[in-house]
Amino acid sequence: MTDWLHEQGSVVNHKRVARLMQKMGLQAITPGPHTSRPAPEHKVYPYLLRGKEITHVNQVWSTDITYIPMQRGYMYLTAVIDWYSRYVISWELSNSLDSCFCVSALEKALKHGAPEIFNTDQGSQFTSTEFTGVLLDRNISISMDGRGRALDNVYCERLWWTLKYEEVYPKEYADGADLHRGLARYFHYYNKERKHSSLDKKVPAEIFLKAG
C-alpha cells in the first residue's frame, strides 16, 4: 500500500500507512507465507521496464508465485502472462517452493513462442541458474523487479487479485486435485471469456492467439 501511494505522488511512510489501516480495520483477508526469498549467491539482473511502453504481444512476459489458501494449509501457484494481451500462457501448482514448478511453467510457455523481455522478481526460484539458463539459451533479455517493488510486476499482481477474489476465496478448495481442476476452468474463462476494459472489451485470447 505504501508503494502504491508513492506511485500516486503521496509522501507517506509505511508506519503511518500501517497505523491508519489498523485504525480503519483494514487488513489482508488471509495471511500467507512469503513466496519470494532472495538467494544472495545468485545473479540479479536489472529492471528493464521502467517507463517502457508496451505496444505488442510477446514484447514482455512475466511470472510470479502466489500462495493459494486451502481448507488446510497452502498450495503455491506460478503463472506466465503476456503483458500486452494479459493472456495467461501457462501455469503450474506445487506444494513446495523449489524452482522446479517455475521452470516447468516457463518451458510450457515457451512452446507458444518467446518474448523479447522476461520479467520476474528477485526470488531464488527465478534467479536460479535452472530458470535463467532457459531464458539465456533463447537469447531472451532478463528483467527483475527492484527489491520490495511489487508494482514493477503489476500485471501478475492484478492477476492474483482477480483470481483470488473471483475463484479462490469463494470456493475454499479442500484438496490439490479439486484446486487444479478449478484453476483450469478459471484460466480458460479468464483467457477466452472474461472481457477486459483495458483491452477494449476483448478477451486476452483474441489478442494473444491472433498475434501468434
C-alpha positions as CSV (number, residue, x, y, z in Angstrom):
1,M,0.0,0.0,0.0
2,T,2.9,2.4,0.8
3,D,4.5,1.7,-2.6
4,W,1.2,2.3,-4.4
5,L,0.7,5.6,-2.5
6,H,4.2,6.7,-3.6
7,E,3.3,5.8,-7.2
8,Q,0.3,8.2,-6.9
9,G,2.5,11.0,-5.6
10,S,1.7,10.8,-1.9
11,V,4.6,11.3,0.5
12,V,3.9,8.9,3.4
13,N,5.9,6.3,5.3
14,H,5.0,2.7,6.0
15,K,4.4,3.3,9.7
16,R,1.7,5.9,9.1
17,V,0.0,3.6,6.5
18,A,0.1,0.7,9.0
19,R,-1.4,2.9,11.7
20,L,-4.2,4.2,9.5
21,M,-5.0,0.8,8.2
22,Q,-5.2,-0.5,11.7
23,K,-7.5,2.4,12.7
24,M,-9.8,1.7,9.8
25,G,-9.8,-2.1,10.4
26,L,-8.1,-2.9,7.1
27,Q,-6.0,-6.0,6.8
28,A,-5.3,-8.8,4.3
29,I,-8.2,-11.3,4.1
30,T,-5.8,-14.3,4.6
31,P,-2.3,-14.1,5.9
32,G,0.1,-16.1,3.9
33,P,3.7,-17.2,3.6
34,H,6.4,-15.3,1.9
35,T,6.9,-16.6,-1.6
36,S,9.8,-14.5,-2.7
37,R,13.1,-15.3,-0.8
38,P,16.3,-14.0,-2.3
39,A,19.4,-16.1,-2.7
40,P,22.4,-13.8,-2.2
41,E,24.7,-16.1,-4.2
42,H,22.5,-15.8,-7.3
43,K,23.0,-13.2,-10.0
44,V,20.4,-10.4,-10.1
45,Y,19.5,-8.7,-13.3
46,P,18.5,-5.0,-13.7
47,Y,14.9,-3.9,-14.2
48,L,14.4,-3.1,-17.9
49,L,10.8,-1.9,-18.0
50,R,10.6,1.4,-16.1
51,G,8.9,3.9,-18.4
52,K,8.8,1.4,-21.3
53,E,5.7,1.5,-23.5
54,I,4.1,-1.9,-24.0
55,T,2.9,-2.0,-27.6
56,H,2.6,-5.6,-28.8
57,V,2.2,-9.2,-28.0
58,N,5.4,-11.1,-27.0
59,Q,7.2,-7.9,-26.1
60,V,7.2,-8.6,-22.4
61,W,6.2,-11.8,-20.4
62,S,6.4,-12.1,-16.7
63,T,5.9,-14.6,-13.9
64,D,5.4,-14.7,-10.2
65,I,4.4,-17.0,-7.4
66,T,1.4,-16.7,-5.1
67,Y,0.1,-18.8,-2.3
68,I,-3.4,-20.4,-2.6
69,P,-5.1,-20.9,0.8
70,M,-6.8,-24.3,1.2
71,Q,-9.1,-25.5,3.9
72,R,-5.9,-26.9,5.4
73,G,-2.5,-25.4,4.5
74,Y,-1.4,-23.8,1.2
75,M,-0.5,-24.6,-2.3
76,Y,1.7,-22.5,-4.5
77,L,0.8,-21.2,-7.9
78,T,3.0,-19.7,-10.6
79,A,1.9,-18.4,-14.0
80,V,3.4,-16.8,-17.1
81,I,1.5,-13.8,-18.5
82,D,1.9,-11.7,-21.6
83,W,1.8,-8.0,-20.6
84,Y,0.1,-6.7,-23.7
85,S,-2.8,-9.1,-24.0
86,R,-3.0,-10.2,-20.4
87,Y,-3.1,-13.8,-21.7
88,V,-2.1,-16.5,-19.1
89,I,0.3,-18.6,-21.3
90,S,1.0,-21.3,-18.7
91,W,0.7,-22.1,-15.0
92,E,1.8,-24.7,-12.5
93,L,0.8,-25.8,-9.0
94,S,3.2,-27.1,-6.3
95,N,3.1,-27.9,-2.6
96,S,6.7,-26.6,-2.2
97,L,8.6,-23.5,-3.2
98,D,11.5,-25.2,-5.1
99,S,12.3,-23.9,-8.6
100,C,11.1,-27.0,-10.5
101,F,7.5,-25.9,-11.0
102,C,8.6,-22.4,-12.1
103,V,11.0,-23.9,-14.7
104,S,8.2,-26.2,-15.8
105,A,5.7,-23.3,-16.3
106,L,8.4,-21.4,-18.2
107,E,9.2,-24.3,-20.6
108,K,5.5,-24.8,-21.2
109,A,5.0,-21.1,-22.0
110,L,8.0,-21.1,-24.5
111,K,6.2,-23.8,-26.6
112,H,3.8,-20.9,-27.6
113,G,6.6,-18.5,-28.7
114,A,9.1,-16.3,-26.9
115,P,9.1,-12.8,-25.5
116,E,11.7,-10.1,-26.1
117,I,11.9,-9.4,-22.3
118,F,11.1,-11.8,-19.5
119,N,10.4,-10.1,-16.1
120,T,10.4,-11.7,-12.6
121,D,11.1,-10.7,-9.0
122,Q,14.3,-11.5,-7.2
123,G,13.1,-14.7,-5.6
124,S,15.5,-17.6,-5.5
125,Q,13.3,-19.6,-7.9
126,F,13.8,-17.0,-10.6
127,T,17.4,-16.1,-10.0
128,S,18.4,-19.8,-10.1
129,T,20.6,-20.9,-13.0
130,E,18.0,-23.6,-13.8
131,F,15.5,-20.8,-14.5
132,T,17.7,-18.0,-16.0
133,G,19.6,-20.6,-18.1
134,V,16.4,-21.4,-20.1
135,L,16.0,-17.7,-21.0
136,L,19.7,-17.1,-21.8
137,D,19.7,-20.2,-24.1
138,R,17.0,-18.5,-26.1
139,N,18.6,-15.0,-26.0
140,I,15.7,-13.6,-24.1
141,S,16.5,-10.4,-22.1
142,I,16.0,-10.9,-18.4
143,S,14.5,-8.2,-16.2
144,M,14.0,-8.3,-12.5
145,D,11.9,-6.1,-10.1
146,G,13.6,-3.8,-7.6
147,R,13.5,-5.2,-4.1
148,G,10.2,-4.6,-2.4
149,R,8.6,-3.2,-5.6
150,A,5.6,-5.4,-6.3
151,L,4.2,-2.8,-8.7
152,D,7.2,-3.5,-11.1
153,N,5.3,-6.7,-11.9
154,V,1.8,-5.1,-11.8
155,Y,0.1,-7.4,-14.3
156,C,0.9,-10.5,-12.2
157,E,-0.3,-8.7,-9.1
158,R,-3.6,-7.8,-10.8
159,L,-4.0,-11.4,-12.0
160,W,-3.5,-12.8,-8.5
161,W,-6.0,-10.3,-7.0
162,T,-8.6,-11.2,-9.6
163,L,-8.1,-14.9,-9.3
164,K,-8.3,-15.0,-5.5
165,Y,-11.4,-12.8,-5.3
166,E,-13.3,-14.4,-8.2
167,E,-12.2,-18.1,-7.7
168,V,-10.1,-19.0,-4.7
169,Y,-11.7,-17.2,-1.7
170,P,-15.3,-18.1,-2.6
171,K,-14.5,-21.8,-3.3
172,E,-12.3,-22.8,-0.3
173,Y,-10.8,-25.8,-2.0
174,A,-10.3,-28.9,0.1
175,D,-7.5,-30.6,-1.8
176,G,-5.0,-30.1,-4.6
177,A,-6.9,-32.2,-7.2
178,D,-10.0,-30.1,-6.8
179,L,-7.9,-26.9,-6.9
180,H,-6.2,-27.9,-10.1
181,R,-9.5,-28.6,-11.8
182,G,-10.9,-25.3,-10.6
183,L,-7.9,-23.3,-11.7
184,A,-8.0,-25.0,-15.2
185,R,-11.6,-23.9,-15.5
186,Y,-10.9,-20.4,-14.3
187,F,-7.9,-19.8,-16.6
188,H,-9.9,-21.0,-19.5
189,Y,-12.6,-18.5,-18.6
190,Y,-10.0,-15.7,-17.9
191,N,-8.3,-16.2,-21.3
192,K,-11.3,-16.9,-23.5
193,E,-14.4,-15.4,-21.9
194,R,-13.6,-12.7,-19.4
195,K,-13.6,-9.3,-21.2
196,H,-11.1,-6.7,-20.1
197,S,-11.9,-3.0,-20.2
198,S,-8.2,-2.3,-20.8
199,L,-8.4,-4.4,-24.0
200,D,-11.5,-2.6,-25.4
201,K,-13.8,-5.3,-24.0
202,K,-11.9,-8.0,-25.8
203,V,-10.7,-11.3,-24.2
204,P,-7.0,-12.0,-23.9
205,A,-7.1,-14.9,-26.3
206,E,-8.4,-12.7,-29.1
207,I,-5.3,-10.6,-29.0
208,F,-2.6,-13.1,-28.0
209,L,-3.6,-16.0,-30.3
210,K,-4.3,-13.7,-33.2
211,A,-0.8,-12.3,-33.0
212,G,0.6,-15.8,-32.9
